[in-house]
């Protein structure tokens, strides 16, 4: 697709343009002109599988606009390649083991319950809340306790998350103009660098304190402070800094970004909201959420799976062809930029039917006809291959805890019931803030 057609389309409505291109191509790789450069949009699940599972052929591209921005924030570490990535993954992956995360559900639930309690006054007075901001606080309270052993305060975490918000949104000009070199200033660059510095100003003192007193816990900071390289040396401060910043992003970003979309979706699908309320009322009642509630919240899980389908936080995934290859029937030249888009693939009518863009949790009902035949990469909100997101299991538990906690305490009314548009940023964000008024539900004593 030549740049004269692609660029106006992408600039006008980037996300919908990707969906339309994917549908028109039938999922085949499409070369999209971007002015002085071009990229292949790859949306077919077979091709996606090859790109993600052949990481040596399709590594992360350090010189694309998105990845240059990411590396300016997180440096080298869990989001790098080669030996650096291997070392970081070896150090950090044990923190995300399912058995460890499962054991922390009670602690996360208590932190989320405490954060939800802060909303009682706003609910009692009918004061509108910014649900994105409140979700940030809930996530921060839970994650700082279970992954950082409270070494990073909730207020500090919120400042970090506010800086992350600046970072992912200030990257928009570079996402829309990927051919512009970094030495040419674009709108948003100054805010980007200031936000990165703000994160360092918060985290580096905490990191240095952990080096002085590493402790014997299995929190992120203690783990990094005790970690050793393959030759037995302690990690450099830069390596620790890069891994620490990556971990803060991995453990906070996806949950609150995805869950911000839930409330306008429910407001526009009252029958789905009613069924969700019924399940939470039956399983949880007006009690604090506990670990043993989670297996019985099956419909809640289906709602979240469908939310991830239509609103994946990681909506664009760049790769670079390290060698010539063929995807489908399209020859890919060495050095070509490859763009995967879960947002586009998850909305393709050839994969999800004529109502692919309709919110329908029944797509994920156990035993749903045709679900077993669905290609594994028709749905990949957490990526795939060796770089599959470490935080997937954490999201699946934490998101259910947050939704069940809020809906066991409140009902809500949006101040603007319209479904927001999407905003071009490094992660999929609503084009406006989502504000709502809470109605309190009568609470009962914990069982």
N, C-alpha and C positions, 0 to 999 in steps of 0.2 A: 504494500500500500504506500503510494508516494506521500512525501511530507506535505504537499499542498492539500491533500485530503485528510491525512491523519492528524496533523498538528491542530487545526481548528477544532476538529472533533474531540481530541483529547483534552484540549484546553477548556472547551465549553463544558464538558461533563466527563471527566477522566474515567470514573468508575463505570458508568453506563457505556461509554465508548468501548472499554475492554470487553464487556459482556456482548455488545453488539458485534464486535469484530470476531469474537469466539463463535458466536452463533452463525454468522454469515460464512465463516470458514469451515463450519462443521467440526471444529476442533483441530484442524490442521495447523501446522506452524505457519505463521504469517509474518513476513518481513514488514515492519512498520517504520516508515521514514520519520526521522526526528530532526530534520534540518540537515546539519552537516554530518549526522551519524544516523544509525538505524539499529533496530533490535528485532529479534524474533520473539513474538508472543506465542507461547506454547501452552495449550490448554487441553490437549488430548491426554487422558489418563495414562495410556501406554507410554507416551513421550515424556510425561511428567515423571513416571517411574524411572525411566532411563536416566533422566537428568539428575534426579535426586539420589538415586542409588549408585550411580557411576560418578562419585564425587571426584575421582582423579581426572576424569574427562571433562566434567563440568564443575570446577571449583567455584567458590565464592569469588566474585570479581572485585579486587581491592581498588579498582580505579573507576567504578561506576559512581554516579552522583550519590545514590543511596548508600552504597557501601563505604565510600570515602567519608560520608557524614557519620555513619555508624562508627567507623574506626577512629574518627576524631573524638568521639565520645568515649568509647570503651577500649580503645587501643587494641593491643593484641592479647588474646586469651581464649576464652571459650567460644568467641565469635571469629577466631582467626582460622588458619589452615595449618596443615603440616604438624611438625613436632610441637609447636606452641599449643595448638588446639588439643593434641593428644594429651599433653601434660595437664592442661587445665581440666579437660574432661575427666581424666583419671582422678584428679583431686576433688572435683566438685560433684561428680555423678553420685557418689554414695549419699550425699545429703538429700537426694531426691528419690532414693529407693522407696518403693511403695510401702514396705514394712515400716520404714522410719516415718514417712508422712502419715500413714494410718495411725501410728502411735501418738501423733500430735493433734489429732482431730479435737480431742477434748479441750486442749489448750487454745486452739484456734477458735473453737466455739465460744469459749468464755470471753475471749478478746472481742469477738464480733458482737456478742450479746452486750458487752459493756459499751461498745461504740453505738449500737442501736439505741441503747438507753438514753444517749445524749439527745435523741430526736423527740423524746417525750414532750418536752416543753414546746417545741415548734408545732407538734401535732395538737397539743392542748389549746394553743392559741391560734391555730390555722395559719401559721406563718409559712410561706412557701420556702422550700429548700432546693438547693442545687444538688440533685442526686449524684451527679458525677463527683462533686467535692466530698459528699458524705461517703460515697463508696471508696474514695481514696483513703479517707480516715479509717474505715473498717479494714481495708486491705493492709494499710500501714500498721494498725494495731496488731493484727494477727501475724503478719510476716515478721515484724521487728521482734516479736516475742519468740517465735519458734525457729526462725532462721538466724537471728542476730543476737539472741539471748539478751534483749533489751540494751545492748551496747549502743545502739542507735535509737534515740528517743522517737516517739511518734511525731512530735513537732518537727524534728530534723528530717524524718522520713517524708513528711508532707512537703517540706521545702524542697527536698530532692525530687519528689514527684511533680511539683509545680515547675521545677526546672526542666524535667523530662518533657512536660507538656509544651514548654517553650521550644525545646529542641526539636521535637517531632513535627511541630507546626511550622517552625521557621525554616525547615528543610523544603517546604513546598516549592519555592522558586527553582531550586536545584533539581527537584524531581521532574518539573515541567520543562527544564532547560538542561538536560543531562550533558549536553555537549560543551557547556561553558566551563572553562578551566577554573580551578579554585583561586588562582591569583587574580581573577576578575571578580570584584565585589558584586554581590547580588543582594536585593532586599532580604533581610532575615539573617544574614551572616553575622552581624554584630551581636544580635540577640542570641544566636546559636553559641558563639564563643563565650559570651558572658554567662550563659546557663551552664556550660561545661565547667567553667571556672567555679561557679557557685557550688556545683556538686563536689568538686575536688576540695573546696574550702571546708565542706562539712565532713567528708569522708576521710581525708588524709589524716587529720588529728586522731580520729577514732582508730584508724589503722595503726598508726604509730604507737598508740597506747596499747593496742592488742599485742604488738610486737614486744613491748616491755612486759606484759602480763598475759601470755597466750592462754593460760588455763587449760583444762583437760576436757572441756565440753566438745560437743559435735556441732556447734554453731559455725556459721561461715567464717567469722573472723578467727576463731580458735583454730579451725581447720587450715586456713591459709597460713597462719602464723607458724604452725607446726609442719607444714608441707615441705617436702624436699624434692629437688630435681632428681633426674635419673642418676646423676653422679654424686648425689648425697648432699648437695649444697642447699641452703635456705633459698626461698624464692626472693628475687629482687623486689624492691619496693614497687617498681613500675609494674612488674608482673602481678603482684598482689593487688595493686590499685586497679589494674585493668580487669582482673577477675572479680574484684569486689563491685565495681561499677556495673559490670555485666550481670552479676547476681542480683543486685538491687533492681535492675531493669527487668530481668527475667521473672522475678518473683512478685512484681507489682503491676507491671504494665497491662498484661493481657486481661487480668480479672476485672479491674475496674473499667477498662475501656469497653470490653464486650458487654458487661452488665449495664452500662449506661444506656445501651440500646434496648434493653428488655422492657422498660416501662412504657415508652411510646408504642412498642410492638403490642404489649398487652392491652393498652388503651384502645388500639385499633382492631383488636381481636377479642372482644368481650367473652365469647364462648370459650376461648382458650384460657383466658384469665379465670373464668368461673371454675373450670375444671382444675386448674392449678390451685386455686383457693381451697376447693373441696379436698384435694389430696392433702394439702398441708394442714388443714383443719382436722382431718381425720387422723393423720399420723402424729403430728406435733401438738395440735390443740393450741392452747395459749400458754404453753410451757417453753422454757429454754430448749433449744435444739441440742440433741445428744448424738453421739456417734451411732448408737443403735437405731436411730431414726432413719439414717441415710439409705440403707438398703431398701426401705419401703417407700422412698420418694421416687418411684420409677417415672411418673409423668413429668416431674420436675426435671429429671435428667434428660428426658426427651425434649423438653422445651429448650434446655440449654444446648443440646446438640444441634437443634434447628437454628438457634440463635448464632452459634458458631458457623453454621453453613452460610447463612445470609450475611453475617457481619463478622467475618474473621478479622482479628486484630492485624495479623500479618497478611495484608491484602496483595502484596507484591513481593516476589522473591527473585532477585537477580542472580544469574550465573554467567560464567564465561566459558566458551568452548576452548579447551586447551589443545584440542586436535580437531581436524576435520571429522565430521560425522554425518549421519543421516537420521532425521527424525521424521517418521512416516515416510513420505516420498520427497521430503525437502532436504536438499544438501545444505549442511551447515558448515560454513568456512571456519577454519581455525581463527581464533580471536574474536569470533562473533559474540555479541551480548545476547543472552537468553533471558527472557522475562517470563516467569511463571506467575499466575495470578489465581490464588484460591478463590478470590471474590468472583472472578469470571467463570472459572470451572464449576463452582458451586451453583451457578445460576444458568448453566447451559441446558436448553430444552432437550437436547439429544440425550442428556444424562439423567435429568430430573423431571422430564415430562413437560407438557405445554404450560403448566402452572408452576414452572421452576422458581419464579420470583415471588410466589405466594408462601407466606409463613404457615407451615403445617408440621407440627411435631409428630404426627402419625407416620411420617416418613421413617422415623426411628423406633417405631413400635416393635417390640420383640416378635419375631415370626412374621413380620410384614412381607407379603409376597413380593418377590423380586429383589429384596434387600440383599440376600446372599449372593446374587449374581452381580451386584453393583461392584464395579472396579474399585479396588482399595484406594486408588488415587483420584476417584471421583469426589472424594471428601478428604481433605488433608489440612485442616485448620492449624495443625501443629507441625507442618512440614513432613519430612520423611527421610529415609536413609540414615546415615550416621550422624547427620546434623538435626535429627528430629528433636523438638524442643524438650529440654529436661523437665520443664514445669507442667507437663500435660496432666499428670495424675494430681498434682497439687491443685491445678485449676478445677478439675472435676469434683474435688471434695470441697474446696473453699467456696466455689460459686454456689453449690447447693446449700452450704451452711448460710451464706449471706442471704440468698433468696428466701429460704425457709425462715430464717430469723426475722427478716423484715415483714414477711407476709403472715407470720404468726402474731405480730404486734400491731400491724397497720393495714389499712386500705389506702388507696391514693387516688388523686385526681390531678391530671396534668394541667398546668396553667395554659399550655398551648397543646391541644390534642393531636395536631398534625404530626405525621412521621417526619423527622428531620431529614434533610438531604445529607449527603456525605461531604466531608471536607478532605481536600488533598493534604495529606500529612504522611509521616513514615508509618503510622498505624491508623486503622480505620476509625475515624472520629465523627460524631455528629457535627453538622455545620453550625449548630447553635447549642447553647447550654440547655439541658433538660431540667426544668423546674416543676415541682409538684407540691401539692398540699396533702399532708397525711391526716388520716382519721384514725384515732387510737382504738384498738380493740381491748376489751377487758381481759386482763391477765389473771392467770391462776397460779397457785403455788407450784413449784417444781415437784414432779413426781419422783 
